[in-house]
Every structure is written in C-alpha cells, then in structure tokens.
Amino acid sequence: PCMLRAAAKNFLRVASVCGPDLYPALMNSLETGKGSLSLSERAMLAKETFGRQAAYDLSVSKYFEEHSGAFLESSYDF
C-alpha cells in the first residue's frame, strides 16, 4: 500500500497500477503511446489507486471496530 500511494502521489512522472484488471487498458495505452502514458492516463491510474486504497483502509478499520474485543491484552502473554 505504501508504494502504491507513493506512486500515485507522483503521477506526474509515475504510473501506479493497482490491479491486474487494469493491465489490458494499460497495455493498449502503452502500445498506442509508444511506451508512454499521457498525464490524464496517469492521473486516472492515481485516482483508481487512491480509491482502492481508501476502500481497503475502510475495510481494515471496520474489521478492527467489529473485532476489537478479541484483541484484549488479557488474551496475550507479553
């Protein structure tokens, strides 16, 4: 997640590709762009990356909210 966020923040120079479902369109863009992506394509990839990361972070947060009782210190030996 950290590397994807870093890439997305640097979309001016870097393309963040956050899922294999994006590969076909990416390959097509790279072929038509002679190995380069436009700024708007990189911005779209950054938007997709941040959207997926937000959904992931929300699901992790909900998990901890729902299972917080299972993580009591008395359950573990320190």
Backbone as CSV, one residue per row, in Angstrom:
resi,resn,N_x,N_y,N_z,CA_x,CA_y,CA_z,C_x,C_y,C_z
1,PRO,0.797,-1.218,0.000,0.000,0.000,0.000,0.837,1.278,0.000
2,CYS,1.926,1.273,0.744,2.757,2.481,0.811,3.380,2.805,-0.542
3,MET,3.834,1.788,-1.239,4.457,2.026,-2.538,3.433,2.495,-3.566
4,LEU,2.224,1.940,-3.502,1.177,2.393,-4.414,0.813,3.849,-4.143
5,ARG,0.678,4.211,-2.868,0.375,5.605,-2.535,1.487,6.528,-3.007
6,ALA,2.722,6.137,-2.791,3.849,6.956,-3.223,3.837,7.141,-4.740
7,ALA,3.562,6.074,-5.465,3.496,6.181,-6.924,2.348,7.085,-7.344
8,ALA,1.189,6.920,-6.714,0.027,7.731,-7.078,0.276,9.215,-6.798
9,LYS,0.962,9.516,-5.700,1.275,10.912,-5.394,2.191,11.523,-6.448
10,ASN,2.994,10.684,-7.077,3.951,11.145,-8.077,3.465,10.875,-9.501
11,PHE,2.144,10.983,-9.708,1.569,10.637,-11.004,2.079,11.513,-12.150
12,LEU,2.698,12.653,-11.834,3.264,13.474,-12.909,4.361,12.726,-13.659
13,ARG,5.032,11.817,-12.955,6.146,11.095,-13.565,6.017,9.575,-13.520
14,VAL,5.070,9.066,-12.700,4.984,7.630,-12.456,3.542,7.162,-12.651
15,ALA,3.388,5.956,-13.173,2.059,5.349,-13.291,1.894,4.319,-12.182
16,SER,0.837,4.449,-11.406,0.549,3.469,-10.360,-0.512,2.511,-10.899
17,VAL,-0.170,1.252,-10.938,-1.092,0.235,-11.468,-1.456,-0.675,-10.302
18,CYS,-2.702,-0.565,-9.840,-3.095,-1.204,-8.585,-3.909,-2.481,-8.756
19,GLY,-3.966,-3.027,-9.948,-4.704,-4.273,-10.115,-4.559,-4.854,-11.501
20,PRO,-4.566,-6.171,-11.595,-4.409,-6.820,-12.899,-5.562,-6.540,-13.861
21,ASP,-6.710,-6.138,-13.333,-7.822,-5.792,-14.218,-7.516,-4.549,-15.050
22,LEU,-6.514,-3.774,-14.651,-6.123,-2.576,-15.389,-5.095,-2.861,-16.488
23,TYR,-4.534,-4.051,-16.504,-3.473,-4.393,-17.460,-3.882,-4.257,-18.924
24,PRO,-5.044,-4.772,-19.344,-5.375,-4.670,-20.778,-5.418,-3.226,-21.289
25,ALA,-6.088,-2.343,-20.563,-6.157,-0.940,-20.982,-4.778,-0.297,-20.925
26,LEU,-3.987,-0.654,-19.899,-2.642,-0.119,-19.767,-1.777,-0.538,-20.947
27,MET,-1.842,-1.811,-21.297,-1.052,-2.307,-22.433,-1.462,-1.605,-23.727
28,ASN,-2.752,-1.411,-23.903,-3.235,-0.719,-25.091,-2.711,0.716,-25.134
29,SER,-2.779,1.402,-24.003,-2.279,2.778,-23.937,-0.783,2.850,-24.187
30,LEU,-0.049,1.893,-23.644,1.402,1.881,-23.866,1.738,1.599,-25.327
31,GLU,0.968,0.723,-25.960,1.202,0.429,-27.377,0.900,1.639,-28.246
32,THR,-0.241,2.274,-28.008,-0.602,3.433,-28.836,0.248,4.650,-28.506
33,GLY,0.724,4.737,-27.282,1.556,5.865,-26.860,3.038,5.618,-27.046
34,LYS,3.383,4.538,-27.744,4.792,4.192,-27.990,5.595,4.108,-26.700
35,GLY,5.005,3.451,-25.710,5.701,3.220,-24.449,5.477,4.274,-23.396
36,SER,4.676,5.280,-23.699,4.415,6.360,-22.744,2.927,6.458,-22.436
37,LEU,2.629,6.979,-21.272,1.249,7.259,-20.880,1.072,8.769,-20.787
38,SER,-0.109,9.232,-21.132,-0.390,10.662,-21.028,-0.585,11.045,-19.567
39,LEU,-0.538,12.335,-19.310,-0.770,12.834,-17.960,-2.168,12.456,-17.484
40,SER,-3.152,12.551,-18.361,-4.522,12.206,-17.956,-4.639,10.714,-17.645
41,GLU,-3.912,9.862,-18.350,-3.930,8.421,-18.045,-3.274,8.150,-16.700
42,ARG,-2.162,8.805,-16.428,-1.501,8.629,-15.136,-2.358,9.165,-13.996
43,ALA,-3.061,10.276,-14.232,-3.962,10.829,-13.214,-5.125,9.873,-12.959
44,MET,-5.648,9.238,-14.004,-6.738,8.277,-13.837,-6.259,7.076,-13.027
45,LEU,-5.042,6.611,-13.290,-4.485,5.499,-12.520,-4.286,5.898,-11.053
46,ALA,-3.849,7.129,-10.810,-3.683,7.614,-9.433,-5.034,7.656,-8.726
47,LYS,-6.055,8.150,-9.405,-7.394,8.200,-8.830,-7.879,6.803,-8.479
48,GLU,-7.674,5.861,-9.368,-8.069,4.470,-9.127,-7.309,3.899,-7.930
49,THR,-6.030,4.183,-7.857,-5.207,3.698,-6.745,-5.709,4.242,-5.420
50,PHE,-5.939,5.557,-5.335,-6.410,6.145,-4.078,-7.794,5.637,-3.711
51,GLY,-8.656,5.422,-4.696,-9.987,4.886,-4.420,-9.933,3.483,-3.847
52,ARG,-9.102,2.644,-4.438,-8.974,1.273,-3.937,-8.317,1.238,-2.572
53,GLN,-7.314,2.096,-2.362,-6.651,2.155,-1.052,-7.629,2.615,0.019
54,ALA,-8.470,3.575,-0.306,-9.458,4.061,0.657,-10.423,2.940,1.029
55,ALA,-10.860,2.169,0.047,-11.769,1.049,0.325,-11.082,0.001,1.188
56,TYR,-9.825,-0.270,0.905,-9.050,-1.237,1.698,-8.917,-0.743,3.141
57,ASP,-8.516,0.523,3.308,-8.350,1.080,4.657,-9.665,1.043,5.427
58,LEU,-10.763,1.336,4.750,-12.072,1.300,5.406,-12.421,-0.115,5.848
59,SER,-12.128,-1.118,5.019,-12.447,-2.498,5.408,-11.603,-2.949,6.593
60,VAL,-10.350,-2.555,6.648,-9.497,-2.891,7.795,-10.021,-2.203,9.048
61,SER,-10.390,-0.937,8.921,-10.937,-0.200,10.065,-12.214,-0.856,10.587
62,LYS,-13.101,-1.253,9.691,-14.347,-1.910,10.100,-14.063,-3.239,10.786
63,TYR,-13.076,-3.977,10.295,-12.724,-5.248,10.917,-12.313,-5.025,12.374
64,PHE,-11.418,-4.057,12.590,-10.969,-3.791,13.954,-12.105,-3.272,14.824
65,GLU,-12.993,-2.493,14.250,-14.140,-1.991,15.003,-15.037,-3.149,15.444
66,GLU,-15.261,-4.107,14.562,-16.151,-5.231,14.858,-15.507,-6.285,15.756
67,HIS,-14.180,-6.372,15.745,-13.497,-7.432,16.480,-12.592,-6.904,17.585
68,SER,-12.794,-5.690,18.014,-11.883,-5.100,18.994,-11.855,-5.879,20.303
69,GLY,-12.953,-6.517,20.671,-12.977,-7.302,21.898,-12.067,-8.510,21.847
70,ALA,-11.770,-8.996,20.662,-10.916,-10.173,20.510,-9.445,-9.838,20.722
71,PHE,-9.126,-8.569,20.791,-7.727,-8.166,20.902,-7.374,-7.640,22.287
72,LEU,-8.060,-8.120,23.298,-7.784,-7.672,24.654,-6.412,-8.161,25.108
73,GLU,-5.727,-7.346,25.888,-4.402,-7.702,26.363,-4.399,-8.983,27.173
74,SER,-5.485,-9.279,27.856,-5.530,-10.490,28.675,-5.473,-11.755,27.804
75,SER,-5.675,-11.604,26.518,-5.630,-12.749,25.611,-4.207,-13.114,25.208
76,TYR,-3.266,-12.252,25.527,-1.894,-12.447,25.061,-0.902,-12.457,26.218
77,ASP,0.160,-13.208,26.059,1.247,-13.199,27.036,2.332,-12.261,26.530
78,PHE,2.686,-11.282,27.330,3.738,-10.324,26.949,4.968,-10.570,27.758
